[in-house]
Amino acid sequence: MTVAEVHKHNHTCQRPGVCVAGVAKLDTWMDRVYWPYFDPEYENLSLRINPPRVSIDNTTSHDCTLVKVDSVNKPGILLEVVQVLTDLDLAIFKAYISSDGGWFMDVFHVTDQHGNKVTDTQTIECIEKALGPKGNTSTIGGMKTWPGSRRVGVHSIGDHTAIELVGRDRPGLLSEISAILTNLHLNVLVAEVWTHNMRVACVLYVNDDTTCRAVEDPIKLSSMEEQLKNILGGPEDDGKAARTNFSVGLTHHMERRLHQMMFADRDYDVKSDVVDCDGALFQPIVTVDRCEDKGYFVVNVRCRDRSKLLFDIVCTLTDMQYVVFHASVSVSSDAQYALQEYYIRHMDGCTLDTKGEKERVVKCLKAAIRRRVCEGLSLELCARDKVGLLSEVTRILREYGLSVTRADVTTVGQKAKNIFYVRDASGNPVDTITIERLSKEIGHSMMLNVNKVPSNSEAPASKKWAKTSFFFGSLLEKFLA
């Protein structure tokens, strides 16, 4: 090949930033130089050489079970482990986490929902299968899942259409949404609704009542989308627009997805005070300090303890692309408040160098904590499943002037179980007379169980915390204890 031919070949390729040699073999070789090859099986090879180890210890502690996880460190592993334990309805009241370097070591102190040690054989096997060397995890929508996980309710629901909605919350909105689905002859199999700071996010899984399959009719899909967008409204005063999203066959971890949706909707940017039933303001305390000697930023969280708190915080840090290198989790001696400490860096290795970044972390973590705070009354309804059941129930709640702050709808076989957290239209606790009238109206057709969601009027103390210093030796001692 002459020099002129080489120049002609280079001009034809027009590949900016790459020096092209004029022959195919040399061109391919140069591509490999400029774009390093990463074997997709490298991570699997590393896991095969060093398979994860899971230990379920019921002897060390007299009042809890210790779940110890040792594994090769990889992105998202902390969220994966916490998600497994949370989906099994285990309460995590103490944890020591370390993932600095190439190894991940965690110890979780857990109990079942009754405060007892985890002795159920099926639960133990599920933990070992999901997190151990035989774990059969897979990625769906960027999130780890495993057989039996609560991706959609607590059971697989087969062929369905997933609907995601985000918009401004208002009384009666859930009733309007379910009425539209009923008029289109769609059956709601599973749904979860969260509200926070006057924003609402919900994920619903529906199928066509006539075919019991996902909605395939483009006319029906188009009509559903148009109607849902109309009731959610257009651009609002705060500049946020309502959003709808449809997908066929996809299943996500619903609570994980709801966190992502509300984070993307920037619900943390709206100022709002959460008032409990006793009228006291509940404000979680979140601080961010610099750990000079180790190059981390230390996030301290103190708030009222509740179910799934660790999962919510780790979800948010992951969505913000922060990596947790070390952490400790505990509960106060009176079991009222959670004390959590995280040593973090951004995924790109950077720290939180600006005041704005620190404030954003504080606001986002406070929002993650509050999204699941539902004080007041919970209404648990069980009935035979049918098309329009959700619409019927939410219509009655609306007629009685009740506003749904959170909802969890599941279907198991022919039985539907709906849980609604409600307050009156002004955000105040529901009075006893209203509940009695409501029970009389719907009690003849379905089972109704009314529960008062526990609340505590005493807010966490706002006194300053001492600066934290981190000692790796003491952490290892905790792991070995």
DACOR-V634696 format. One record per helix or strand of 2 or more residues. SS is the DSSP state (h for helix, s for strand). FROM is the first residue (numbers start at 0). TO is the last residue. If there is no record, write none. Layout:
BEGIN
[[SS/FROM/TO] [SS/FROM/TO]]
END
This chain:
BEGIN
[[h/2/12] [h/23/33] [h/41/48] [s/52/56] [s/64/71] [h/76/86] [s/90/97] [s/102/110] [h/120/130] [s/137/139] [s/142/144] [s/160/167] [h/172/182] [s/185/195] [s/198/207] [h/217/231] [s/242/247] [h/253/263] [h/266/268] [s/284/290] [s/295/303] [h/308/318] [s/321/330] [s/336/345] [h/354/369] [s/375/383] [h/388/398] [s/401/411] [s/414/423] [h/431/441] [s/446/452] [h/471/479]]
END
